[in-house]
Amino acid sequence: MGGVPLGKKKKAIAIKDYVSWFEIPAVDFQQAVYFYNQIFEIEMVQNITDVNAMAFFPVTTGIGGAVISGTGSIPSDKGPLIYLNGGDDLNNVLNKVEQAGGRIVMPKTFIGEDEGYFAIFIDCQGNKLALHSKN
């Protein structure tokens, strides 16, 4: 059996955020960039090389991420679920998903007083993602 030997305790490691970066894969890079620019009302900075293309979500603090296209970047609705920040009210973002080419699979749903709300959508590339907000 694995684990910590009896009589010894593991030292707790304080980690501020368990997510440090995220990448959302895309086959049609420009369509994906347009989708996220539309639903979040942002302008993503793009970096296109011979190897891949990336568009960065604008952040000043906190966790950053990008849309990425290139070898091995395959959209999927299976696997880990990334929760994107829905701002003050995730409906402000969610209400733009379908007009930007995505599909809502779970509408805004109440979790609890302390936790807020979440919703799940499929983006224009076929990736399953979620939104979270306190209201």
C-alpha positions, 0 to 999 in steps of 0.5 A: 500500500502506498501513502505516508508511512505511519507516524509521519505527516506530509507537510501541507503546501499552500497553493493559491490557485490550482489552475495556473494557465488554460488553453482552449483548443481550436481547429478554426482558429479565427472562428474561435477567437471571434467567438470568445471576443464576442461573448466576453466583449474583448479583443484577444491579442494573437500570436501566430507562428509556423508551429501554432496560433494563440490568442490570449485572454486579456488579464491584469491579475489572476489566471491567464489562458489562450485559444490555441490551434496547431498540432495536438490541439483537438477540441473536445466535449470530454475530459476536464471542465474549465470554469470561466469567470462569468463576471457579475452575472454569467447571463451577460456572457451566456446570452451571447453564446448561441449568437456567436456560434455556440450551444448552451447545454445547461442554463444558469443554475443555482449552486448555493448562497455562498457558491453562486451560479454556473452554466455549461456551454459548447463553444463554436469548436466543440469544446465543453466549458462552464461559466461561474458567477456569484449572481 
